Every structure is written in C-alpha cells, then in structure tokens.
Amino acid sequence: MFRSIAASWTLFFGLLLIMAGNGLQVVLLGTRASEAAFSNIATGFVMAGYYVGIFIGSILVPRILGNVGHVRVFGAMSAIASSAILIHAAFVDPVLWAVMRVLTGFSFAGMYIVCESWLNDKATNETRGQLLSIYMIINMGGMSLGQVMISFGKDGGYGLFLLASVMVSMAVVPILITVGKAPEFDTPERLGFRRLYQISPLAVVGMALTGAATAMIFGMGPIYGRSIGMTNTEVGYFMAAVTLGTLVLQYPVGRLSDRFDRRIVILGVAIVSGLSVLIATLLDANDLALLLICMLIFGGTNFPLYSLCIAHANDYLTPRQMVAMASGLIMINGAGAVIGAPIAAMFIEYLGTISFMPAIAASQFLLALFVLVRMRSRSSVPAAAQGPYVAIPDSSSGVATSLNPEAEWITTDEDGFTDDDPMKDNPYIN
C-alpha cells in the first residue's frame, strides 16, 4: 500500500485539495443562503444545481477528453470551479448561484474523471484494490476537512470563499507538474434503465433513494442546522460527522455483507439509517454531542448503501459486465440526487423544519420495504457465490468502478451482455 501511495501521492494530494474545497463549499453556501434569507425552495434548487452539473458532466466530459486530452481538461475544469466560487461571493442572487452550482458540478465531474483515469492507468492487478481504498479515504477525509474549515471564517465575510477557490486552484499544481503521459481513455459502456432494472431492481431503486438521501443532507443539512440554533462552526461539525461516519463504518458494513445475504445487510443498514435520523429529530443545538453521534451513524449506514447496491448487482454478473452495470447505476444515483435537495426544501418550507429528518428517514424506510418485496420475489445468491464488497466513493464517476479488482473494463458488447438476455446462463435468476 505504501508503494501505491508513493507512486501516486501528488494525485492524491491534489484530490485532497479538491475535496476540501468541495466540502467547504457545501457548508459555506448553505449557511450563507440562510444569512441571505433565501427561501427554502430557492436554496433547495441552488443546491440541486451541483448534482445537475455532476450528471451532465458525467455524460459530456468523457467525450471532451477524447478530443482535448486530460491535462487541458483538468486545467479548464479547475479554472471553472475556482471562478464559480468567487462569483458566489461577489453576487448574492439565488438564480445566479444555481447556475454557478451547475458549473461547479460539471467541473468537479470532469476533475473526478481525470483523476480516476490517471489512477486507473497507474494501477496494476495487484494494486487496484489498494488505490481504490486510498481514493475512498482521501475523498471522504478531504470532504470532512473542508466542512470543519467553516470555523476559520467570520459570518458575512469573503475569506472562506477565497480559501475554497485557492484550494481548488492549487489542486491542479501538484498533478500537472508531476503526471507524465496522459492515459489512454475509453468511455465505459453504460446500460439503459430497462436492462439495469432487469438485472437488479433492488440496486436501481436503492441507488436512486440513496442519491436522494445524500443530496438531502448535503444540500439542506446546513439550513437545518442553522434553523435549530447551531452556529456556523457547529454546522461544520454536524456535516463532517456524516462523512466521518462513512469512513468509520464503511468497512465493517462491507464485511457483514460478504458473510451474509447482501439483501439482509441492506435491509438492516437502511433501517438503522432511518432510525438514526428519526432520533436526531428529537435533538437540537443543545444536544450537539448526541446529534453528532446520530449523524455519524447515519453517514456510516446511508453512504455504504451506495457500494452495497453496486456489490449486490455485481453478484449477478461476470467481471466483464460489472463496469457497464456500475456506470449505469451511478447515473441512477445522480438522477436521485438531483431531486433530493428540492424535495427536502419543500418539506421544510411547507411542513416546517421538524419534517426534514423524517423526510430523509422515509427514503431509508422505503428502501427497506422494497428489500422485503424483492426477498419474496427472488432467491438469494449464496454467500459463497457473492463477490467481495468494494467501497466506492459516492462522488466518484463510472471510471472509478474500473479500479474494482473483480471487474474488467470493456467498451463494447463483445463477450459482455447479449442483446436478447443480459442474464443468460445465470443460475441465480428465477
């Protein structure tokens, strides 16, 4: 593992700066929207802009890479993201902020794809799993670091916007001065919705609901925190607890899913996730320690659902089919994320702040209910036949799934899915 880190440390350091800048923006924009008296609905659509940009970028950036190249794309995306942050500081307008969030999401999608392409190019069969694990740690650790940086600034000042902009701008330096020849890049194949649902209805529904829940907490979490009496610093801790929980519980949850029926683990994790946010409904800023524990548990159970759903789908596939399946599921997750923040905003606007956590819990309990339905409809894959759980960051693109040691990256249908039956010869399909 240390050799893997040494070989790619500049890439990981650049990624750390990118994620820290992103994490700071998540908290900063939410708290500033509250200070600027944006309506809840307006704030929800501002925050949804990021996920719209991510969704669009995941489709368009791979095409741009083929024409322009990695170095130029990374530099351009870094410049766009850095500039968008500064425009937030200069103009306090929800419509303009929403447009800037779309550009931010688009540029971050591009930077993720470029970083993941370089990592995939550096990886060998022996180091792919290690690099993906490090990528996961840097991704979530950087996000947490950025979120607590909200304590560095003063209410109403511009310093934190400048700090976020500088981090995103500087991220390009260690990467571009050390990365050698740009890797060859082929866009991984994605499957259509019909095929995705045919292979694993649970994975499709689970990814959509998980994406919505993630966008709810990241989009409207800072607004909720301020509304229950938190200071900006406490809001930073509140949000950081979610991402830290992912780091703490991701691998224990994964180990359980490798030992038992993956659907039972998804069921249990979804229920625990929903209960944790329901309990959080009873707490406020005066119960900060308990509230942080609840959010740590929520983060440690909601976010692993992303990887659990991919792993569950992979149990029905051959290695050559996994990247195409995962790439499609990630797009489903992105679609769920686009609607998550506006839904949460509407709950807060029309039912009050107290409805925020139950809205998130509802998404988790809906998933749990769907698991029960699927368990009655299809027999389980024996634990011995399940593939290993691989933790994948929820912010990653489809390129990151190619780092899964079990997967093979293909760009055509050759020896992959057949047109007539994508589950042909699978003994676990009824």
C-alpha positions as a Markdown table, in Angstrom:
| # | Residue | x | y | z |
|---|---|---|---|---|
| 1 | Met | 0.0 | 0.0 | 0.0 |
| 2 | Phe | 2.8 | 2.4 | 0.8 |
| 3 | Arg | 4.3 | 1.9 | -2.6 |
| 4 | Ser | 0.9 | 2.7 | -4.1 |
| 5 | Ile | 0.8 | 5.9 | -2.1 |
| 6 | Ala | 4.3 | 6.9 | -3.0 |
| 7 | Ala | 3.7 | 6.3 | -6.7 |
| 8 | Ser | 0.5 | 8.5 | -6.7 |
| 9 | Trp | 1.0 | 10.9 | -3.8 |
| 10 | Thr | 0.8 | 14.1 | -5.9 |
| 11 | Leu | -2.5 | 12.9 | -7.4 |
| 12 | Phe | -3.9 | 12.1 | -4.0 |
| 13 | Phe | -2.7 | 15.4 | -2.6 |
| 14 | Gly | -4.4 | 17.3 | -5.5 |
| 15 | Leu | -7.6 | 15.2 | -4.9 |
| 16 | Leu | -7.4 | 16.1 | -1.2 |
| 17 | Leu | -7.4 | 19.8 | -2.0 |
| 18 | Ile | -10.3 | 19.4 | -4.4 |
| 19 | Met | -12.4 | 17.5 | -1.9 |
| 20 | Ala | -11.6 | 20.0 | 0.9 |
| 21 | Gly | -12.7 | 22.9 | -1.4 |
| 22 | Asn | -15.9 | 21.0 | -2.2 |
| 23 | Gly | -16.6 | 20.2 | 1.4 |
| 24 | Leu | -16.1 | 23.8 | 2.5 |
| 25 | Gln | -18.5 | 25.0 | -0.3 |
| 26 | Val | -21.2 | 22.6 | 0.8 |
| 27 | Val | -21.3 | 24.1 | 4.3 |
| 28 | Leu | -20.5 | 27.7 | 3.3 |
| 29 | Leu | -23.2 | 28.1 | 0.7 |
| 30 | Gly | -25.8 | 26.6 | 3.0 |
| 31 | Thr | -25.0 | 28.9 | 5.8 |
| 32 | Arg | -24.7 | 32.0 | 3.6 |
| 33 | Ala | -28.0 | 31.2 | 1.9 |
| 34 | Ser | -29.6 | 31.2 | 5.4 |
| 35 | Glu | -27.9 | 34.5 | 6.3 |
| 36 | Ala | -29.0 | 36.0 | 2.9 |
| 37 | Ala | -32.6 | 35.0 | 3.7 |
| 38 | Phe | -33.1 | 32.8 | 0.6 |
| 39 | Ser | -36.3 | 30.9 | 0.7 |
| 40 | Asn | -36.0 | 27.2 | 1.4 |
| 41 | Ile | -37.3 | 26.4 | -2.0 |
| 42 | Ala | -34.7 | 28.7 | -3.6 |
| 43 | Thr | -31.9 | 27.1 | -1.6 |
| 44 | Gly | -33.0 | 23.6 | -2.5 |
| 45 | Phe | -32.8 | 24.4 | -6.2 |
| 46 | Val | -29.4 | 26.1 | -5.7 |
| 47 | Met | -28.0 | 23.0 | -4.0 |
| 48 | Ala | -29.6 | 20.7 | -6.7 |
| 49 | Gly | -27.6 | 22.6 | -9.3 |
| 50 | Tyr | -24.4 | 20.8 | -8.2 |
| 51 | Tyr | -25.9 | 17.4 | -8.9 |
| 52 | Val | -27.4 | 18.6 | -12.2 |
| 53 | Gly | -23.8 | 19.6 | -13.2 |
| 54 | Ile | -22.4 | 16.3 | -12.0 |
| 55 | Phe | -25.0 | 14.4 | -14.0 |
| 56 | Ile | -24.3 | 16.4 | -17.2 |
| 57 | Gly | -20.5 | 16.3 | -16.7 |
| 58 | Ser | -20.5 | 12.6 | -16.3 |
| 59 | Ile | -22.1 | 12.4 | -19.8 |
| 60 | Leu | -20.2 | 15.1 | -21.6 |
| 61 | Val | -16.7 | 15.2 | -20.1 |
| 62 | Pro | -15.7 | 11.7 | -21.4 |
| 63 | Arg | -16.4 | 13.0 | -24.9 |
| 64 | Ile | -14.4 | 16.2 | -24.3 |
| 65 | Leu | -11.5 | 14.1 | -23.0 |
| 66 | Gly | -11.3 | 12.2 | -26.3 |
| 67 | Asn | -10.9 | 15.5 | -28.2 |
| 68 | Val | -8.9 | 17.7 | -25.9 |
| 69 | Gly | -6.9 | 15.5 | -23.5 |
| 70 | His | -6.5 | 15.0 | -19.8 |
| 71 | Val | -4.2 | 17.9 | -18.9 |
| 72 | Arg | -6.2 | 20.6 | -20.7 |
| 73 | Val | -9.5 | 19.3 | -19.4 |
| 74 | Phe | -8.2 | 19.2 | -15.8 |
| 75 | Gly | -6.8 | 22.7 | -16.0 |
| 76 | Ala | -10.0 | 24.1 | -17.6 |
| 77 | Met | -12.3 | 22.4 | -15.0 |
| 78 | Ser | -10.2 | 23.7 | -12.2 |
| 79 | Ala | -10.4 | 27.2 | -13.5 |
| 80 | Ile | -14.2 | 27.0 | -14.0 |
| 81 | Ala | -14.7 | 25.6 | -10.5 |
| 82 | Ser | -12.5 | 28.2 | -8.9 |
| 83 | Ser | -14.1 | 31.1 | -10.7 |
| 84 | Ala | -17.6 | 29.9 | -9.8 |
| 85 | Ile | -16.7 | 30.0 | -6.1 |
| 86 | Leu | -15.7 | 33.6 | -6.4 |
| 87 | Ile | -18.9 | 34.6 | -8.3 |
| 88 | His | -20.9 | 33.2 | -5.3 |
| 89 | Ala | -19.0 | 35.7 | -3.1 |
| 90 | Ala | -19.4 | 38.7 | -5.5 |
| 91 | Phe | -23.2 | 38.3 | -6.3 |
| 92 | Val | -25.8 | 37.2 | -3.8 |
| 93 | Asp | -28.6 | 36.0 | -6.0 |
| 94 | Pro | -30.2 | 32.5 | -5.9 |
| 95 | Val | -30.6 | 32.2 | -9.7 |
| 96 | Leu | -27.0 | 33.1 | -10.4 |
| 97 | Trp | -25.9 | 30.8 | -7.5 |
| 98 | Ala | -27.9 | 27.9 | -9.1 |
| 99 | Val | -26.2 | 28.5 | -12.4 |
| 100 | Met | -22.8 | 28.6 | -10.7 |
| 101 | Arg | -23.6 | 25.3 | -8.8 |
| 102 | Val | -24.3 | 23.6 | -12.2 |
| 103 | Leu | -20.9 | 24.8 | -13.5 |
| 104 | Thr | -19.3 | 23.7 | -10.2 |
| 105 | Gly | -20.8 | 20.2 | -10.5 |
| 106 | Phe | -19.8 | 20.0 | -14.2 |
| 107 | Ser | -16.2 | 20.9 | -13.4 |
| 108 | Phe | -15.9 | 18.6 | -10.4 |
| 109 | Ala | -17.3 | 15.8 | -12.5 |
| 110 | Gly | -14.5 | 16.5 | -15.0 |
| 111 | Met | -11.8 | 16.6 | -12.3 |
| 112 | Tyr | -13.0 | 13.3 | -10.8 |
| 113 | Ile | -13.0 | 11.6 | -14.2 |
| 114 | Val | -9.5 | 12.8 | -15.0 |
| 115 | Cys | -8.1 | 11.8 | -11.5 |
| 116 | Glu | -9.8 | 8.4 | -11.7 |
| 117 | Ser | -8.4 | 7.9 | -15.3 |
| 118 | Trp | -4.9 | 8.6 | -14.1 |
| 119 | Leu | -5.3 | 6.3 | -11.1 |
| 120 | Asn | -6.6 | 3.5 | -13.3 |
| 121 | Asp | -3.6 | 4.0 | -15.6 |
| 122 | Lys | -1.2 | 3.7 | -12.7 |
| 123 | Ala | -2.9 | 0.7 | -11.2 |
| 124 | Thr | -1.9 | -2.9 | -11.7 |
| 125 | Asn | -3.9 | -6.0 | -10.9 |
| 126 | Glu | -2.1 | -6.2 | -7.5 |
| 127 | Thr | -2.7 | -2.5 | -6.5 |
| 128 | Arg | -6.1 | -1.7 | -7.9 |
| 129 | Gly | -7.9 | -2.5 | -4.7 |
| 130 | Gln | -5.3 | -0.6 | -2.6 |
| 131 | Leu | -5.6 | 2.5 | -4.8 |
| 132 | Leu | -9.4 | 2.4 | -4.6 |
| 133 | Ser | -9.3 | 2.2 | -0.8 |
| 134 | Ile | -6.9 | 5.1 | -0.6 |
| 135 | Tyr | -9.1 | 7.1 | -3.0 |
| 136 | Met | -12.0 | 6.4 | -0.8 |
| 137 | Ile | -10.2 | 7.6 | 2.3 |
| 138 | Ile | -8.8 | 10.8 | 0.6 |
| 139 | Asn | -12.3 | 11.5 | -0.8 |
| 140 | Met | -14.2 | 11.4 | 2.4 |
| 141 | Gly | -11.4 | 12.7 | 4.6 |
| 142 | Gly | -10.9 | 15.7 | 2.4 |
| 143 | Met | -14.6 | 16.4 | 2.4 |
| 144 | Ser | -14.7 | 16.3 | 6.2 |
| 145 | Leu | -11.6 | 18.6 | 6.4 |
| 146 | Gly | -13.3 | 21.1 | 4.2 |
| 147 | Gln | -16.5 | 21.0 | 6.2 |
| 148 | Val | -14.9 | 21.9 | 9.5 |
| 149 | Met | -13.0 | 24.8 | 7.8 |
| 150 | Ile | -16.2 | 26.8 | 8.2 |
| 151 | Ser | -14.9 | 27.7 | 11.6 |
| 152 | Phe | -11.9 | 29.6 | 10.1 |
| 153 | Gly | -14.1 | 32.5 | 8.8 |
| 154 | Lys | -16.4 | 35.1 | 10.1 |
| 155 | Asp | -20.1 | 35.4 | 9.4 |
| 156 | Gly | -20.7 | 37.5 | 6.2 |
| 157 | Gly | -17.0 | 37.7 | 5.2 |
| 158 | Tyr | -15.4 | 36.7 | 1.9 |
| 159 | Gly | -12.4 | 34.9 | 3.3 |
| 160 | Leu | -13.8 | 31.4 | 3.2 |
| 161 | Phe | -14.9 | 31.8 | -0.5 |
| 162 | Leu | -11.3 | 32.8 | -1.2 |
| 163 | Leu | -9.9 | 29.9 | 0.7 |
| 164 | Ala | -12.2 | 27.4 | -1.2 |
| 165 | Ser | -11.2 | 29.0 | -4.5 |
| 166 | Val | -7.5 | 28.8 | -3.7 |
| 167 | Met | -7.7 | 25.1 | -2.7 |
| 168 | Val | -9.4 | 24.2 | -5.9 |
| 169 | Ser | -6.9 | 26.3 | -8.0 |
| 170 | Met | -3.9 | 24.9 | -6.2 |
| 171 | Ala | -5.1 | 21.3 | -6.7 |
| 172 | Val | -4.1 | 21.5 | -10.3 |
| 173 | Val | -0.4 | 22.3 | -9.5 |
| 174 | Pro | 0.9 | 19.0 | -7.9 |
| 175 | Ile | -1.0 | 17.0 | -10.5 |
| 176 | Leu | 0.1 | 18.8 | -13.7 |
| 177 | Ile | 3.8 | 19.2 | -12.8 |
| 178 | Thr | 4.3 | 15.6 | -12.0 |
| 179 | Val | 1.9 | 13.5 | -14.1 |
| 180 | Gly | 3.6 | 12.1 | -17.1 |
| 181 | Lys | 2.0 | 10.8 | -20.3 |
| 182 | Ala | -1.8 | 11.1 | -20.3 |
| 183 | Pro | -3.5 | 7.7 | -20.1 |
| 184 | Glu | -5.5 | 6.3 | -23.0 |
| 185 | Phe | -9.2 | 6.9 | -22.3 |
| 186 | Asp | -12.2 | 5.0 | -23.5 |
| 187 | Thr | -15.6 | 5.8 | -22.1 |
| 188 | Pro | -17.0 | 2.8 | -20.3 |
| 189 | Glu | -20.2 | 1.4 | -21.7 |
| 190 | Arg | -23.4 | 2.2 | -19.8 |
| 191 | Leu | -26.6 | 0.2 | -19.8 |
| 192 | Gly | -30.1 | 1.5 | -20.3 |
| 193 | Phe | -32.6 | 1.8 | -17.5 |
| 194 | Arg | -34.5 | -1.3 | -18.7 |
| 195 | Arg | -31.5 | -3.5 | -18.6 |
| 196 | Leu | -30.4 | -2.1 | -15.2 |
| 197 | Tyr | -33.8 | -2.8 | -13.7 |
| 198 | Gln | -34.0 | -6.3 | -15.3 |
| 199 | Ile | -30.7 | -7.3 | -13.8 |
| 200 | Ser | -31.2 | -5.9 | -10.3 |
| 201 | Pro | -34.4 | -3.9 | -9.4 |
| 202 | Leu | -33.1 | -3.6 | -5.8 |
| 203 | Ala | -29.8 | -2.0 | -7.0 |
| 204 | Val | -31.7 | 0.5 | -9.2 |
| 205 | Val | -34.2 | 1.6 | -6.5 |
| 206 | Gly | -31.5 | 1.6 | -3.8 |
| 207 | Met | -29.2 | 3.8 | -5.8 |
| 208 | Ala | -32.0 | 6.3 | -6.6 |
| 209 | Leu | -33.1 | 6.5 | -2.9 |
| 210 | Thr | -29.6 | 6.7 | -1.6 |
| 211 | Gly | -28.7 | 9.5 | -4.0 |
| 212 | Ala | -31.8 | 11.4 | -2.9 |
| 213 | Ala | -31.0 | 11.0 | 0.8 |
| 214 | Thr | -27.4 | 12.1 | 0.3 |
| 215 | Ala | -28.5 | 15.2 | -1.6 |
| 216 | Met | -31.0 | 16.0 | 1.1 |
| 217 | Ile | -28.4 | 16.0 | 3.9 |
| 218 | Phe | -25.6 | 17.7 | 1.9 |
| 219 | Gly | -28.0 | 20.2 | 0.2 |
| 220 | Met | -30.2 | 21.2 | 3.1 |
| 221 | Gly | -28.3 | 20.0 | 6.1 |
| 222 | Pro | -26.6 | 23.4 | 6.8 |
| 223 | Ile | -30.0 | 25.1 | 6.5 |
| 224 | Tyr | -31.5 | 22.7 | 9.0 |
| 225 | Gly | -28.5 | 23.1 | 11.4 |
| 226 | Arg | -28.9 | 26.9 | 11.4 |
| 227 | Ser | -32.7 | 26.6 | 11.9 |
| 228 | Ile | -32.3 | 24.6 | 15.1 |
| 229 | Gly | -29.8 | 27.1 | 16.6 |
| 230 | Met | -26.4 | 25.9 | 15.6 |
| 231 | Thr | -23.5 | 28.3 | 14.9 |
| 232 | Asn | -21.6 | 28.0 | 11.6 |
| 233 | Thr | -18.8 | 26.1 | 13.4 |
| 234 | Glu | -21.3 | 23.6 | 14.8 |
| 235 | Val | -22.9 | 23.2 | 11.4 |
| 236 | Gly | -19.4 | 22.3 | 10.1 |
| 237 | Tyr | -19.1 | 19.6 | 12.8 |
| 238 | Phe | -22.7 | 18.4 | 12.0 |
| 239 | Met | -21.9 | 17.9 | 8.4 |
| 240 | Ala | -18.4 | 16.5 | 9.0 |
| 241 | Ala | -19.9 | 13.8 | 11.3 |
| 242 | Val | -21.8 | 12.4 | 8.3 |
| 243 | Thr | -18.7 | 12.0 | 6.2 |
| 244 | Leu | -16.6 | 10.7 | 9.1 |
| 245 | Gly | -19.2 | 8.1 | 9.8 |
| 246 | Thr | -18.7 | 6.8 | 6.3 |
| 247 | Leu | -15.0 | 6.2 | 7.0 |
| 248 | Val | -15.7 | 4.6 | 10.3 |
| 249 | Leu | -18.5 | 2.2 | 9.4 |
| 250 | Gln | -17.9 | 1.6 | 5.6 |
| 251 | Tyr | -15.7 | -1.5 | 6.0 |
| 252 | Pro | -17.5 | -3.2 | 9.0 |
| 253 | Val | -20.7 | -2.9 | 6.9 |
| 254 | Gly | -18.9 | -4.4 | 3.9 |
| 255 | Arg | -17.5 | -7.3 | 5.9 |
| 256 | Leu | -21.0 | -8.1 | 7.1 |
| 257 | Ser | -22.3 | -8.1 | 3.5 |
| 258 | Asp | -19.6 | -10.6 | 2.4 |
| 259 | Arg | -20.6 | -13.0 | 5.2 |
| 260 | Phe | -24.4 | -12.9 | 4.9 |
| 261 | Asp | -27.2 | -12.4 | 2.3 |
| 262 | Arg | -26.4 | -9.0 | 0.9 |
| 263 | Arg | -30.1 | -8.1 | 0.9 |
| 264 | Ile | -30.4 | -8.7 | 4.6 |
| 265 | Val | -27.5 | -6.4 | 5.3 |
| 266 | Ile | -29.0 | -3.7 | 3.0 |
| 267 | Leu | -32.3 | -4.1 | 4.9 |
| 268 | Gly | -30.6 | -3.7 | 8.3 |
| 269 | Val | -28.4 | -0.8 | 7.3 |
| 270 | Ala | -31.4 | 1.1 | 5.8 |
| 271 | Ile | -33.5 | 0.6 | 9.0 |
| 272 | Val | -30.6 | 1.7 | 11.2 |
| 273 | Ser | -30.0 | 4.7 | 9.0 |
| 274 | Gly | -33.7 | 5.7 | 9.1 |
| 275 | Leu | -33.9 | 5.3 | 12.9 |
| 276 | Ser | -30.7 | 7.4 | 13.4 |
| 277 | Val | -32.2 | 10.4 | 11.7 |
| 278 | Leu | -35.6 | 10.0 | 13.4 |
| 279 | Ile | -33.8 | 10.1 | 16.7 |
| 280 | Ala | -32.0 | 13.2 | 15.5 |
| 281 | Thr | -35.4 | 14.9 | 15.0 |
| 282 | Leu | -35.7 | 15.0 | 18.8 |
| 283 | Leu | -32.4 | 16.8 | 19.3 |
| 284 | Asp | -31.3 | 20.4 | 18.8 |
| 285 | Ala | -28.2 | 22.5 | 19.2 |
| 286 | Asn | -28.3 | 22.0 | 23.0 |
| 287 | Asp | -27.8 | 18.3 | 22.4 |
| 288 | Leu | -24.9 | 18.6 | 20.0 |
| 289 | Ala | -22.9 | 15.6 | 21.1 |
| 290 | Leu | -25.9 | 13.2 | 20.7 |
| 291 | Leu | -26.8 | 14.9 | 17.5 |
| 292 | Leu | -23.3 | 14.3 | 16.1 |
| 293 | Ile | -23.4 | 10.7 | 17.1 |
| 294 | Cys | -26.8 | 10.3 | 15.3 |
| 295 | Met | -25.3 | 11.9 | 12.1 |
| 296 | Leu | -22.2 | 9.7 | 12.4 |
| 297 | Ile | -24.4 | 6.6 | 12.4 |
| 298 | Phe | -26.5 | 8.0 | 9.6 |
| 299 | Gly | -23.4 | 8.7 | 7.4 |
| 300 | Gly | -21.9 | 5.3 | 8.3 |
| 301 | Thr | -25.1 | 3.5 | 7.2 |
| 302 | Asn | -26.5 | 5.6 | 4.4 |
| 303 | Phe | -23.3 | 6.0 | 2.4 |
| 304 | Pro | -22.3 | 2.4 | 2.3 |
| 305 | Leu | -25.6 | 1.6 | 0.7 |
| 306 | Tyr | -24.1 | 3.1 | -2.5 |
| 307 | Ser | -21.4 | 0.4 | -2.6 |
| 308 | Leu | -23.8 | -2.3 | -1.3 |
| 309 | Cys | -26.1 | -1.8 | -4.2 |
| 310 | Ile | -23.3 | -2.0 | -6.7 |
| 311 | Ala | -22.0 | -5.1 | -5.0 |
| 312 | His | -25.4 | -6.7 | -4.9 |
| 313 | Ala | -25.8 | -6.1 | -8.7 |
| 314 | Asn | -22.3 | -7.5 | -9.3 |
| 315 | Asp | -23.4 | -10.8 | -7.7 |
| 316 | Tyr | -25.5 | -11.5 | -10.8 |
| 317 | Leu | -22.8 | -10.5 | -13.3 |
| 318 | Thr | -19.5 | -11.7 | -14.8 |
| 319 | Pro | -16.4 | -9.4 | -14.3 |
| 320 | Arg | -16.7 | -8.2 | -17.9 |
| 321 | Gln | -20.2 | -6.9 | -17.2 |
| 322 | Met | -19.5 | -5.1 | -13.9 |
| 323 | Val | -18.2 | -1.7 | -15.1 |
| 324 | Ala | -21.0 | -1.2 | -17.5 |
| 325 | Met | -23.6 | -2.0 | -14.8 |
| 326 | Ala | -21.9 | 0.2 | -12.1 |
| 327 | Ser | -21.6 | 3.1 | -14.6 |
| 328 | Gly | -25.4 | 2.9 | -15.2 |
| 329 | Leu | -26.2 | 2.6 | -11.5 |
| 330 | Ile | -24.1 | 5.7 | -10.8 |
| 331 | Met | -26.2 | 7.7 | -13.3 |
| 332 | Ile | -29.3 | 6.4 | -11.5 |
| 333 | Asn | -27.8 | 7.6 | -8.2 |
| 334 | Gly | -27.1 | 11.0 | -9.8 |
| 335 | Ala | -30.7 | 11.3 | -11.0 |
| 336 | Gly | -31.9 | 10.6 | -7.5 |
| 337 | Ala | -29.5 | 13.3 | -6.1 |
| 338 | Val | -30.9 | 15.9 | -8.5 |
| 339 | Ile | -34.3 | 15.7 | -6.9 |
| 340 | Gly | -33.2 | 15.2 | -3.3 |
| 341 | Ala | -32.4 | 18.7 | -2.2 |
| 342 | Pro | -35.6 | 20.3 | -3.7 |
| 343 | Ile | -37.7 | 17.6 | -2.1 |
| 344 | Ala | -36.1 | 18.3 | 1.3 |
| 345 | Ala | -36.6 | 22.0 | 0.7 |
| 346 | Met | -40.3 | 21.6 | 0.1 |
| 347 | Phe | -40.7 | 19.5 | 3.2 |
| 348 | Ile | -39.1 | 22.3 | 5.3 |
| 349 | Glu | -41.0 | 25.1 | 3.5 |
| 350 | Tyr | -44.5 | 23.6 | 3.8 |
| 351 | Leu | -44.2 | 21.2 | 6.9 |
| 352 | Gly | -41.6 | 23.0 | 8.9 |
| 353 | Thr | -38.0 | 22.3 | 10.0 |
| 354 | Ile | -39.2 | 19.3 | 12.1 |
| 355 | Ser | -40.1 | 17.4 | 8.8 |
| 356 | Phe | -36.5 | 17.4 | 7.5 |
| 357 | Met | -35.1 | 14.4 | 9.2 |
| 358 | Pro | -38.3 | 12.3 | 8.8 |
| 359 | Ala | -38.2 | 13.1 | 5.0 |
| 360 | Ile | -34.7 | 11.5 | 5.0 |
| 361 | Ala | -35.9 | 8.6 | 7.1 |
| 362 | Ala | -38.7 | 8.0 | 4.7 |
| 363 | Ser | -36.2 | 7.3 | 1.9 |
| 364 | Gln | -34.4 | 4.8 | 4.0 |
| 365 | Phe | -37.6 | 3.0 | 5.1 |
| 366 | Leu | -38.9 | 2.9 | 1.5 |
| 367 | Leu | -35.7 | 1.1 | 0.6 |
| 368 | Ala | -36.1 | -1.3 | 3.5 |
| 369 | Leu | -39.7 | -2.0 | 2.3 |
| 370 | Phe | -38.5 | -2.6 | -1.3 |
| 371 | Val | -35.9 | -5.0 | 0.0 |
| 372 | Leu | -38.6 | -7.1 | 1.7 |
| 373 | Val | -40.6 | -7.1 | -1.6 |
| 374 | Arg | -37.5 | -8.3 | -3.5 |
| 375 | Met | -36.7 | -11.0 | -1.0 |
| 376 | Arg | -40.1 | -12.5 | -1.7 |
| 377 | Ser | -39.6 | -12.3 | -5.4 |
| 378 | Arg | -36.2 | -13.7 | -6.0 |
| 379 | Ser | -34.0 | -16.3 | -4.2 |
| 380 | Ser | -30.8 | -15.0 | -2.7 |
| 381 | Val | -27.3 | -15.6 | -4.1 |
| 382 | Pro | -25.5 | -17.9 | -1.7 |
| 383 | Ala | -22.9 | -16.1 | 0.4 |
| 384 | Ala | -20.2 | -18.3 | -1.0 |
| 385 | Ala | -21.1 | -17.2 | -4.5 |
| 386 | Gln | -21.2 | -13.5 | -3.7 |
| 387 | Gly | -18.3 | -11.3 | -4.9 |
| 388 | Pro | -16.4 | -9.2 | -2.4 |
| 389 | Tyr | -17.7 | -5.8 | -1.2 |
| 390 | Val | -15.7 | -3.0 | -2.6 |
| 391 | Ala | -16.1 | 0.5 | -1.1 |
| 392 | Ile | -16.6 | 3.2 | -3.8 |
| 393 | Pro | -16.9 | 6.9 | -3.0 |
| 394 | Asp | -20.4 | 8.2 | -3.7 |
| 395 | Ser | -18.9 | 11.2 | -5.5 |
| 396 | Ser | -16.9 | 9.1 | -8.0 |
| 397 | Ser | -17.6 | 8.7 | -11.7 |
| 398 | Gly | -18.1 | 5.4 | -13.6 |
| 399 | Val | -14.3 | 5.4 | -14.2 |
| 400 | Ala | -13.6 | 4.6 | -10.6 |
| 401 | Thr | -15.5 | 1.3 | -10.8 |
| 402 | Ser | -12.8 | 0.1 | -13.2 |
| 403 | Leu | -10.5 | 0.0 | -10.1 |
| 404 | Asn | -12.6 | -2.7 | -8.6 |
| 405 | Pro | -10.3 | -5.7 | -8.6 |
| 406 | Glu | -13.2 | -8.0 | -9.6 |
| 407 | Ala | -14.1 | -6.0 | -12.7 |
| 408 | Glu | -12.9 | -5.8 | -16.3 |
| 409 | Trp | -13.4 | -2.6 | -18.2 |
| 410 | Ile | -14.9 | -3.1 | -21.6 |
| 411 | Thr | -16.2 | -0.6 | -24.1 |
| 412 | Thr | -18.2 | -2.9 | -26.4 |
| 413 | Asp | -20.7 | -5.6 | -26.1 |
| 414 | Glu | -18.2 | -8.3 | -27.1 |
| 415 | Asp | -18.4 | -11.2 | -24.6 |
| 416 | Gly | -20.4 | -8.9 | -22.3 |
| 417 | Phe | -24.2 | -8.5 | -22.3 |
| 418 | Thr | -26.1 | -10.2 | -25.1 |
| 419 | Asp | -28.8 | -8.1 | -26.7 |
| 420 | Asp | -31.5 | -10.7 | -26.1 |
| 421 | Asp | -30.9 | -11.6 | -22.4 |
| 422 | Pro | -28.4 | -9.9 | -20.2 |
| 423 | Met | -28.8 | -12.6 | -17.5 |
| 424 | Lys | -28.3 | -15.6 | -19.8 |
| 425 | Asp | -27.0 | -18.7 | -18.0 |
| 426 | Asn | -27.1 | -17.0 | -14.6 |
| 427 | Pro | -28.1 | -19.8 | -12.1 |
| 428 | Tyr | -29.4 | -17.3 | -9.5 |
| 429 | Ile | -32.1 | -15.7 | -11.7 |
| 430 | Asn | -35.6 | -17.1 | -11.4 |
